[in-house]
């Protein structure tokens, strides 16, 4: 079965949120932008994937259209592992992260979609089987920098039924206001997007300790300083999962700490695809994990990531509660309150 065509489609879905206008790089976010990847074959089977994302969508689209897709035409769509390994070697000069890896991710996801359709099976069975059918959701807030706004939106999330709320603040006051607005029974996570040195991160973790964070995410700059991350986590000021997986699995394997309470959160649209994420989840070093977090970006990769859950049961959260059947899923933005 040969690949005959690869097309990309930039999908923009209008949306609104409860906070003030926000964005990145001079662009205010008023749409949820998703880069879809379509792979056609000579047997008439078509697969769909998703490539990360946000403001770099246009760059990823150009990378796929002009660089990656020509290398895929005529290749065997069923030999996913061999094709992806060959592409990574040929394209390593252009980076092991960023638009090249995002583009490879979208194509990989589409190829696994094709594999599932040919086999007549959902993807999780091809990758070893799903651990569970339902996942608890968490609400992921934007960065507001205003304690009153943060408190209001965090309280709204709890009113909608969420028992886990993730903030993206970098100052103490908004975190404190969110804790006060949500109460002690709500798990508060904090993703700071890599702002601090090791010393600053350790000091902030100590200052944040009274607010009982469930975890402190991405505290260290540069994000690939795995030794600093390990030292930060070892301080026990706050639980700190490894950085989100932005590159290929070989990068993540170097930063996995031995402690069973740590867990990575790979995202298939930017981490070399579905199989790469599955390999990380099923690594022998992860078999004792007490919980795992799956974090969808948007679009069809939500389903792809859900169906590639690890082989062993684990406590998980999903941004939108979900029920799954053989071929489809339904996502609900406001899950019913659960204990």
C-alpha positions, 0 to 999 in steps of 0.5 A: 500500500503506497502513499499517493498524496499528503495534504495539509489543512489549517482549521480555525474554530472561533472561540471565546474564554472568560478572561481578558484578550490574550495571545502570542507574538502580536496575535490575539487568540480568537480562534483555536487553530489546528493543522490537519494532515491527510494521507491518501493511499493507492488502496483508497484508504485515507488517514487523518492526523494533527500537527502542532500548533498554535502560532507556528501552524503556518510554518509547520504546514510549509515544512510538511508541504515542501520538505516532508511530504515529497519524501513520503510519496511512494513509500509503504504506508504500512511500514510506519516504523521504518518510514518514520525512522528514515525520515528522522534520519534524513531530516535531523539537520533541520532540528529534532524539535519544532516544525519538522517534528510537528510535521512528522507527528501529523503524518505518523498519526495519519498513518496509524489512522490508516492502520486502524482502518485497514485492521478494522480495529481502534488504535488502542488495540493495535498499540496493546490495549486501552487501560480504561474507558473513562478519564477525569477532566481538569480545567486548564486556565490561561495566564491572567496575571490578575488575582481577581480574574484568576480567582473568578475563572478558577471558581467558575471551573469548580462550579462547572464540576472540575475538581482539578484546575491548572493555572499558568501564573508566574506570581504568588498572588494569583495562585493564592487567590485561586486557592482561596476561591476554589477551596481545599478540596480542589487540586491546583496545578501550576504550569509556569512555562519555563521561567526560572533558574534552578535557584529561582524555581526552588525559592518559588516552590518554597513560597508556593508551598502554603497553597498546596500545589498538586504539581509544579510544571515546567519551572526551569529554563532552559527546559532541557536542563534535566539535571536541574529539573531532577534537583528541583523535584528532589527538593520535595517542595512540590511535586514536579513532573518532567517537562512536556515532551516537545521532541522525540522519545530519545530526548524524553528517556534521558530526563525520566527520573527513577521515582515512581511518582513522576510521569511524562506528558507526551503530546502526539502532535509534537512528539513524533506521533502516536507510536512514539508516545506509546513507547514512552508510556510503556517504557519499563521505567514507567510501569510503576507510575501511580498516575499519568496525565494525557494532555490533548491540544485539539482536534482528532489527536484527542482521540489518537492520544486517548486510544494509545493509553498505557497498558496498565491502569493509572489515574488520569485526567483529560481536558474534557471528559470522554466516552469511547466506542469502537470508532468514535468519541464524544467529548464533553467540556463540563464533566459531571462532578465526581468525588 
